[in-house]
Amino acid sequence: MSELRVRMDPLNPGHFFACCGLLELVTVDHAGALSRFVLNESQPRVAEFVIETGEGHGIELAEVLARLRAAALSYPGEEIEPAVRPVSIPYNGIALILDWWLNEFRDDTENLKCWAGQVTTKKVVSELLPLLSDADPDGDLFASSNMTKAKFGVDPRSAWNALDCGFSPNEHGHDSATYPAVEILAAIGLQGFRPQAERRDAVRYCLWQTPLPAAVARLAFCQPWTGLPHRPYSFSIKKRGQSYKYFTFAVELGKEHRAV
């Protein structure tokens, strides 16, 4: 059996959805892949995401990242991208269609969309993909950062507050630290693991602790059933500057929310 382990912070929603995105990509090649989270009871900010495949089916993280980095973006139609334009990313012979920031009618955006203004989805993806070359597949994948304004707003480590800084980095043309592997993988993960975000607070996700295939994990993360070992968390979506938003760090919910 082949196994892939990625270090993650359970309180960082960007890390969680990036793990989900990694699972989606691995499942393209290994339909029977199983995943689970291994938590550290003494260190609440330390955990591992584990993906397993059958014997003879190895998982190479470097290959997954290389395929994603080399993907050519496809934007049929108009050159000017409206806010409701989905994204199509070719990956290993399939098209990854991303539109998780749109409502069910695909005619307006939802709270999950954190970028705005002149920043289009096409621009964010096209600027982040090449930066995956700096990510270390043999080290701490989610720790690799670059100085760029391109981000989806899923990683709270990249957030800034104009009141705290004394100025708006974006308005003054300054880049800020962005974690490309987290941003891109989370954007892919949010497509299949889309949380309820009608309100900007109390957005929930659960880390499942039993090996599950992707199809079942998509339910477990938001509607865990009785008997499933899991750990629930909740985060908010807050404003960053005048037009942008970001995911905050999460808090672990009480034991009364856990299945036994």
C-alpha positions in Angstrom: 0.0 0.0 0.0 1.3 3.5 -0.9 0.8 6.3 1.5 1.1 10.1 1.3 1.3 12.3 4.4 1.1 16.1 4.5 1.6 18.1 7.6 -1.3 20.6 8.3 -2.8 22.9 10.9 -6.4 21.9 11.8 -7.1 25.6 12.8 -6.2 26.9 9.3 -9.2 26.4 7.0 -6.9 27.0 4.0 -4.9 23.9 5.1 -8.1 21.8 5.4 -9.5 22.7 2.0 -6.0 22.3 0.4 -5.9 18.7 1.8 -9.3 18.2 0.2 -8.0 19.5 -3.1 -5.0 17.2 -2.9 -7.4 14.3 -2.4 -9.4 15.4 -5.5 -6.2 15.3 -7.6 -5.0 12.0 -6.3 -8.4 10.5 -6.9 -8.1 11.4 -10.6 -5.4 8.7 -10.9 -6.5 6.5 -8.0 -10.2 6.2 -7.8 -10.1 4.0 -4.7 -7.8 6.3 -2.7 -8.7 6.6 1.0 -8.0 9.6 3.2 -8.1 10.5 6.9 -6.7 13.0 9.4 -4.3 12.0 12.1 -4.6 14.5 15.0 -2.1 15.3 17.8 -4.0 15.5 21.1 -1.2 17.4 22.8 -0.7 19.9 20.0 -4.0 21.2 18.6 -2.2 23.1 15.7 -0.4 19.9 14.5 -2.0 17.1 12.4 -1.3 15.1 9.3 -3.5 14.4 6.3 -3.0 10.8 5.0 -4.0 9.4 1.6 -3.6 5.7 0.9 -3.9 3.8 -2.3 -3.7 0.0 -3.1 -0.5 -1.9 -3.6 1.5 -1.0 -6.7 -0.2 2.4 -7.0 2.3 4.9 -5.7 1.5 8.5 -5.0 4.1 11.1 -6.0 3.4 14.5 -4.6 6.0 16.1 -6.9 4.3 14.6 -9.9 0.9 16.0 -8.8 2.3 19.5 -8.3 4.2 19.3 -11.6 1.0 18.4 -13.5 -0.9 21.2 -11.9 1.8 23.7 -12.5 2.0 22.9 -16.2 -1.8 23.1 -16.6 -2.9 25.5 -19.4 -5.9 27.6 -18.4 -8.9 27.5 -20.7 -11.3 30.5 -20.8 -13.7 30.2 -23.8 -15.6 33.3 -24.9 -14.9 36.9 -24.0 -11.5 38.2 -23.1 -12.9 40.3 -20.3 -13.8 38.0 -17.4 -17.0 38.7 -15.6 -17.3 38.0 -11.9 -19.4 34.9 -12.5 -17.0 33.2 -15.0 -16.1 29.6 -13.9 -12.5 28.5 -14.3 -11.4 25.4 -16.3 -8.0 23.9 -15.4 -6.9 20.9 -17.6 -5.3 18.2 -15.4 -4.1 14.8 -16.6 -6.7 14.6 -19.4 -9.7 16.0 -17.5 -11.0 19.5 -17.0 -11.2 20.7 -13.4 -14.2 23.1 -13.5 -14.1 25.5 -10.5 -17.2 27.7 -9.8 -17.6 27.3 -6.0 -17.9 31.1 -5.5 -21.1 31.2 -7.5 -24.7 30.7 -6.3 -26.9 27.8 -7.5 -28.1 29.8 -10.5 -24.6 30.7 -11.5 -25.6 34.3 -11.9 -24.1 35.9 -8.8 -21.3 35.3 -6.3 -21.6 34.1 -2.7 -19.8 34.9 0.6 -17.0 32.3 -0.3 -15.6 34.7 -2.9 -13.0 36.8 -1.2 -11.3 38.5 -4.2 -12.8 41.6 -5.9 -12.1 44.8 -7.8 -9.7 44.4 -10.7 -8.5 41.0 -9.5 -10.1 38.4 -11.7 -10.2 34.7 -11.1 -8.2 34.1 -14.2 -5.5 36.5 -13.0 -5.3 34.8 -9.6 -5.0 31.3 -11.0 -2.5 32.2 -13.7 -0.2 34.0 -11.3 -0.3 31.3 -8.6 0.3 28.2 -10.8 3.9 29.0 -11.7 4.7 29.7 -8.1 4.1 26.0 -7.3 7.7 25.4 -8.6 8.9 26.8 -5.3 6.9 24.4 -3.2 8.8 21.6 -1.6 7.0 18.2 -2.0 9.5 16.5 0.3 9.2 19.1 3.1 6.4 21.2 4.7 4.3 21.8 1.6 2.0 24.3 3.2 4.8 26.5 4.6 6.2 27.6 1.2 5.4 31.3 0.6 5.9 33.9 -2.1 5.5 37.7 -2.2 2.5 38.3 -4.4 -0.9 40.0 -4.4 -2.5 37.0 -6.0 -4.7 35.0 -3.5 -8.1 33.5 -3.0 -8.2 34.6 0.6 -8.4 31.1 2.1 -5.3 31.2 4.2 -5.5 33.5 7.2 -1.7 33.8 7.4 -1.9 36.0 4.2 -4.5 38.3 5.6 -3.8 41.9 6.7 -5.9 44.6 8.3 -5.4 48.2 7.2 -6.0 49.4 10.8 -3.3 47.1 12.1 -0.8 47.9 9.4 -1.5 51.6 9.3 -2.0 51.4 5.5 -3.4 49.2 2.8 -0.6 47.1 1.1 -2.9 46.5 -1.9 -3.7 50.2 -2.5 0.0 51.1 -2.3 1.0 48.3 -4.7 2.8 46.1 -2.2 2.8 42.4 -2.4 2.2 40.3 0.7 3.1 36.8 1.7 1.0 34.2 -0.1 1.1 30.4 0.2 0.6 29.2 -3.4 0.2 25.5 -2.7 -2.5 26.2 -0.1 -4.3 28.7 -2.3 -4.4 26.6 -5.4 -5.1 23.3 -3.7 -7.8 24.9 -1.6 -9.5 26.4 -4.6 -9.7 22.9 -6.1 -10.8 21.4 -2.8 -13.6 23.9 -2.3 -15.3 22.6 -5.5 -16.2 19.3 -4.0 -16.0 20.2 -0.3 -18.2 23.3 -0.3 -19.2 24.5 3.2 -22.5 26.2 4.1 -21.6 29.9 4.0 -24.9 31.8 3.9 -23.6 33.7 6.9 -20.0 34.9 7.1 -19.6 33.5 10.6 -19.8 30.0 12.0 -18.7 28.3 8.7 -18.0 24.7 9.7 -15.8 21.9 8.6 -14.9 18.5 10.1 -11.7 16.5 10.0 -12.6 12.9 9.6 -10.4 10.3 11.4 -11.5 7.1 9.6 -10.2 6.2 6.1 -12.8 7.4 3.6 -13.0 7.6 -0.2 -13.4 11.1 -1.7 -17.1 10.6 -2.5 -17.9 9.8 1.2 -15.5 12.4 2.6 -17.4 15.1 0.8 -20.3 14.3 3.1 -18.3 13.6 6.2 -16.7 17.1 6.3 -20.0 18.9 6.6 -22.5 16.3 7.8 -20.7 13.7 9.9 -22.8 10.8 11.0 -23.2 9.2 14.4 -20.3 6.8 15.0 -17.8 8.6 12.7 -14.7 9.7 14.6 -14.3 13.4 13.6 -13.2 16.8 14.9 -15.4 19.8 14.1 -14.2 23.4 13.6 -15.7 26.8 12.7 -14.3 29.9 11.0 -15.5 33.3 9.8 -15.2 35.3 6.6 -14.1 38.8 7.4 -13.2 41.9 5.4 -9.7 42.8 4.4 -9.4 46.4 3.3 -12.3 48.0 1.4 -13.2 45.2 -1.1 -11.5 42.0 -0.1 -12.3 39.2 2.4 -10.5 36.3 4.0 -11.0 33.2 5.9 -10.1 33.6 9.6 -8.4 31.0 11.8 -10.9 28.4 13.0 -11.8 27.4 16.6 -12.4 23.8 17.6 -16.0 23.2 18.6 -16.8 21.6 21.9 -17.0 17.8 22.5 -20.8 18.0 22.5 -20.5 18.4 18.7 -18.4 15.3 18.2 -19.7 11.8 17.3 -18.8 9.0 19.7 
